[in-house]
Amino acid sequence: MEERLNNLEERIKKLERKEKRRTILAGIKVVIVIILVSLLAYGGYYLYNKIMEVYEPYKEIVDKYNETDKTIKGIKDLFK
């Protein structure tokens, strides 16, 4: 009977160690996921800013063209 109790106690200790490892690994996984999500968000923001830096000069050219086009149409409308 005493041997059986010792055997059960050893099994309980092993199970507790396994559970402790599982909880630690789960915590590590959560931290890794949070880090990855934050890196993706930062990378997206950084990429957006870089694209906007390249896009701004072209946007100015298009805006000037549209302004000129509206002015020409306005002058044409005066003579109709």
MDTraj code that builds the backbone (N, CA, C; nanometers):
import mdtraj as md
import numpy as np

residues = "MET GLU GLU ARG LEU ASN ASN LEU GLU GLU ARG ILE LYS LYS LEU GLU ARG LYS GLU LYS ARG ARG THR ILE LEU ALA GLY ILE LYS VAL VAL ILE VAL ILE ILE LEU VAL SER LEU LEU ALA TYR GLY GLY TYR TYR LEU TYR ASN LYS ILE MET GLU VAL TYR GLU PRO TYR LYS GLU ILE VAL ASP LYS TYR ASN GLU THR ASP LYS THR ILE LYS GLY ILE LYS ASP LEU PHE LYS".split()
xyz = np.array([
    [0.0827, -0.1198, 0.0000],
    [0.0000, 0.0000, 0.0000],
    [0.0870, 0.1261, 0.0000],
    [0.1884, 0.1232, 0.0810],
    [0.2786, 0.2376, 0.0892],
    [0.3537, 0.2571, -0.0430],
    [0.3894, 0.1466, -0.1045],
    [0.4576, 0.1528, -0.2337],
    [0.3664, 0.2154, -0.3391],
    [0.2417, 0.1811, -0.3353],
    [0.1440, 0.2355, -0.4297],
    [0.1279, 0.3863, -0.4086],
    [0.1251, 0.4321, -0.2837],
    [0.1149, 0.5749, -0.2541],
    [0.2376, 0.6498, -0.3068],
    [0.3557, 0.5921, -0.2856],
    [0.4782, 0.6548, -0.3369],
    [0.4748, 0.6643, -0.4890],
    [0.4269, 0.5574, -0.5510],
    [0.4157, 0.5553, -0.6970],
    [0.3202, 0.6654, -0.7457],
    [0.2078, 0.6796, -0.6795],
    [0.1103, 0.7836, -0.7157],
    [0.1680, 0.9227, -0.6938],
    [0.2412, 0.9414, -0.5852],
    [0.3021, 1.0718, -0.5581],
    [0.4046, 1.1076, -0.6663],
    [0.4820, 1.0105, -0.7112],
    [0.5791, 1.0349, -0.8179],
    [0.5085, 1.0719, -0.9478],
    [0.4006, 1.0023, -0.9765],
    [0.3253, 1.0339, -1.0975],
    [0.2669, 1.1747, -1.0900],
    [0.2182, 1.2134, -0.9734],
    [0.1636, 1.3480, -0.9551],
    [0.2729, 1.4526, -0.9772],
    [0.3931, 1.4283, -0.9229],
    [0.5038, 1.5222, -0.9402],
    [0.5403, 1.5360, -1.0886],
    [0.5425, 1.4246, -1.1609],
    [0.5738, 1.4284, -1.3039],
    [0.4683, 1.5088, -1.3801],
    [0.3421, 1.4844, -1.3453],
    [0.2343, 1.5573, -1.4118],
    [0.2403, 1.7071, -1.3814],
    [0.2756, 1.7411, -1.2577],
    [0.2873, 1.8825, -1.2210],
    [0.4010, 1.9488, -1.2987],
    [0.5122, 1.8788, -1.3171],
    [0.6228, 1.9334, -1.3954],
    [0.5811, 1.9543, -1.5410],
    [0.5076, 1.8574, -1.5964],
    [0.4599, 1.8714, -1.7340],
    [0.3668, 1.9907, -1.7475],
    [0.2782, 2.0062, -1.6519],
    [0.1835, 2.1180, -1.6552],
    [0.2569, 2.2511, -1.6427],
    [0.3589, 2.2555, -1.5587],
    [0.4369, 2.3781, -1.5431],
    [0.5059, 2.4127, -1.6748],
    [0.5649, 2.3133, -1.7424],
    [0.6284, 2.3362, -1.8724],
    [0.5270, 2.3853, -1.9750],
    [0.4094, 2.3275, -1.9739],
    [0.3053, 2.3684, -2.0695],
    [0.2656, 2.5147, -2.0486],
    [0.2485, 2.5537, -1.9233],
    [0.2091, 2.6922, -1.8965],
    [0.3202, 2.7889, -1.9356],
    [0.4453, 2.7510, -1.9096],
    [0.5570, 2.8372, -1.9486],
    [0.5631, 2.8493, -2.1002],
    [0.5507, 2.7381, -2.1713],
    [0.5525, 2.7417, -2.3183],
    [0.4355, 2.8221, -2.3739],
    [0.3202, 2.8093, -2.3122],
    [0.2041, 2.8864, -2.3578],
    [0.2305, 3.0362, -2.3397],
    [0.2901, 3.0741, -2.2290],
    [0.3243, 3.2145, -2.2055],
    [0.4249, 3.2653, -2.3070],
    [0.5247, 3.1831, -2.3362],
    [0.6254, 3.2210, -2.4356],
    [0.5611, 3.2370, -2.5728],
    [0.4713, 3.1475, -2.6086],
    [0.4032, 3.1563, -2.7380],
    [0.3204, 3.2843, -2.7480],
    [0.2530, 3.3199, -2.6403],
    [0.1721, 3.4418, -2.6411],
    [0.2614, 3.5637, -2.6595],
    [0.3743, 3.5665, -2.5914],
    [0.4669, 3.6788, -2.6044],
    [0.5207, 3.6865, -2.7474],
    [0.5546, 3.5733, -2.8057],
    [0.6056, 3.5717, -2.9431],
    [0.4997, 3.6222, -3.0406],
    [0.3754, 3.5810, -3.0218],
    [0.2674, 3.6274, -3.1100],
    [0.2486, 3.7780, -3.0962],
    [0.2536, 3.8293, -2.9745],
    [0.2392, 3.9736, -2.9530],
    [0.3535, 4.0489, -3.0205],
    [0.4748, 3.9969, -3.0080],
    [0.5898, 4.0616, -3.0719],
    [0.5748, 4.0593, -3.2235],
    [0.5325, 3.9465, -3.2795],
    [0.5160, 3.9375, -3.4246],
    [0.4090, 4.0336, -3.4755],
    [0.2980, 4.0418, -3.4043],
    [0.1903, 4.1322, -3.4459],
    [0.2379, 4.2769, -3.4396],
    [0.3103, 4.3127, -3.3337],
    [0.3598, 4.4498, -3.3225],
    [0.4633, 4.4790, -3.4305],
    [0.5485, 4.3816, -3.4633],
    [0.6444, 4.4014, -3.5722],
    [0.5743, 4.4182, -3.7064],
    [0.4693, 4.3408, -3.7304],
    [0.3933, 4.3562, -3.8540],
    [0.3271, 4.4938, -3.8622],
    [0.2724, 4.5397, -3.7512],
    [0.2083, 4.6712, -3.7494],
    [0.3122, 4.7805, -3.7750],
    [0.4267, 4.7714, -3.7095],
    [0.5315, 4.8710, -3.7290],
    [0.5844, 4.8654, -3.8726],
    [0.6037, 4.7443, -3.9252],
    [0.6511, 4.7298, -4.0622],
    [0.5526, 4.7885, -4.1623],
    [0.4247, 4.7670, -4.1399],
    [0.3227, 4.8251, -4.2268],
    [0.3241, 4.9764, -4.2226],
    [0.3375, 5.0328, -4.1036],
    [0.3438, 5.1777, -4.0877],
    [0.4679, 5.2345, -4.1564],
    [0.5814, 5.1687, -4.1377],
    [0.7068, 5.2119, -4.1999],
    [0.6966, 5.2053, -4.3522],
    [0.6426, 5.0958, -4.4030],
    [0.6258, 5.0798, -4.5470],
    [0.5311, 5.1850, -4.6034],
    [0.4231, 5.2136, -4.5325],
    [0.3284, 5.3167, -4.5750],
    [0.3982, 5.4520, -4.5855],
    [0.4785, 5.4852, -4.4857],
    [0.5496, 5.6134, -4.4893],
    [0.6475, 5.6200, -4.6059],
    [0.7178, 5.5104, -4.6329],
    [0.8121, 5.5091, -4.7444],
    [0.7381, 5.5254, -4.8779],
    [0.6265, 5.4581, -4.8924],
    [0.5480, 5.4692, -5.0155],
    [0.4962, 5.6112, -5.0322],
    [0.4513, 5.6719, -4.9239],
    [0.3993, 5.8080, -4.9322],
    [0.5101, 5.9068, -4.9678],
    [0.6338, 5.8833, -4.9216],
    [0.7446, 5.9701, -4.9586],
    [0.7683, 5.9662, -5.1095],
    [0.7559, 5.8495, -5.1683],
    [0.7756, 5.8352, -5.3126],
    [0.6547, 5.8887, -5.3876],
    [0.5374, 5.8735, -5.3315],
    [0.4125, 5.9088, -5.3980],
    [0.3866, 6.0599, -5.4001],
    [0.4334, 6.1328, -5.2992],
    [0.4032, 6.2756, -5.2867],
    [0.4423, 6.3584, -5.4094],
    [0.5640, 6.3434, -5.4645],
    [0.5958, 6.4251, -5.5833],
    [0.5022, 6.3982, -5.7007],
    [0.4668, 6.2729, -5.7203],
    [0.3748, 6.2391, -5.8293],
    [0.2351, 6.2955, -5.8029],
    [0.1956, 6.2946, -5.6785],
    [0.0645, 6.3484, -5.6422],
    [0.0593, 6.4981, -5.6709],
    [0.1677, 6.5689, -5.6418],
    [0.1731, 6.7116, -5.6699],
    [0.1616, 6.7376, -5.8202],
    [0.2289, 6.6568, -5.9006],
    [0.2225, 6.6726, -6.0467],
    [0.0801, 6.6501, -6.0958],
    [0.0157, 6.5475, -6.0466],
    [-0.1223, 6.5173, -6.0871],
    [-0.2158, 6.6294, -6.0423],
    [-0.1966, 6.6803, -5.9211],
    [-0.2812, 6.7908, -5.8736],
    [-0.2640, 6.9151, -5.9608],
    [-0.1402, 6.9466, -5.9998],
    [-0.1166, 7.0620, -6.0864],
    [-0.1823, 7.0419, -6.2224],
    [-0.1744, 6.9194, -6.2739],
    [-0.2382, 6.8896, -6.4024],
    [-0.3894, 6.9078, -6.3916],
    [-0.4482, 6.8562, -6.2834],
    [-0.5933, 6.8694, -6.2655],
    [-0.6334, 7.0158, -6.2515],
    [-0.5523, 7.0949, -6.1811],
    [-0.5806, 7.2372, -6.1656],
    [-0.5775, 7.3064, -6.3014],
    [-0.4746, 7.2748, -6.3799],
    [-0.4608, 7.3342, -6.5128],
    [-0.5769, 7.2912, -6.6018],
    [-0.6135, 7.1653, -6.5938],
    [-0.7242, 7.1138, -6.6738],
    [-0.8545, 7.1846, -6.6385],
    [-0.8776, 7.2074, -6.5087],
    [-0.9997, 7.2777, -6.4664],
    [-0.9988, 7.4217, -6.5159],
    [-0.8821, 7.4849, -6.5133],
    [-0.8723, 7.6230, -6.5593],
    [-0.9013, 7.6320, -6.7084],
    [-0.8452, 7.5379, -6.7850],
    [-0.8690, 7.5373, -6.9299],
    [-1.0169, 7.5132, -6.9595],
    [-1.0787, 7.4212, -6.8876],
    [-1.2218, 7.3960, -6.9067],
    [-1.3046, 7.5176, -6.8698],
    [-1.2624, 7.5878, -6.7656],
    [-1.3336, 7.7090, -6.7245],
    [-1.3260, 7.8174, -6.8308],
    [-1.2092, 7.8303, -6.8921],
    [-1.1935, 7.9306, -6.9990],
    [-1.2761, 7.8905, -7.1200],
    [-1.2790, 7.7618, -7.1541],
    [-1.3592, 7.7138, -7.2667],
    [-1.5078, 7.7412, -7.2418],
    [-1.5513, 7.7230, -7.1160],
    [-1.6918, 7.7472, -7.0818],
    [-1.7290, 7.8935, -7.0974],
    [-1.6350, 7.9828, -7.0772],
    [-1.6646, 8.1264, -7.0931],
    [-1.6986, 8.1613, -7.2376],
    [-1.6363, 8.0907, -7.3311],
    [-1.6556, 8.1229, -7.4730],
    [-1.7686, 8.0451, -7.5379],
    [-1.8389, 7.9633, -7.4649],
    [-1.9495, 7.8861, -7.5230],
    [-2.0729, 7.9682, -7.5335],
])
top = md.Topology()
chain = top.add_chain()
for i, resn in enumerate(residues, 1):
    res = top.add_residue(resn, chain, resSeq=i)
    for name in ("N", "CA", "C"):
        top.add_atom(name, md.element.get_by_symbol(name[0]), res)
traj = md.Trajectory(xyz[None], top)
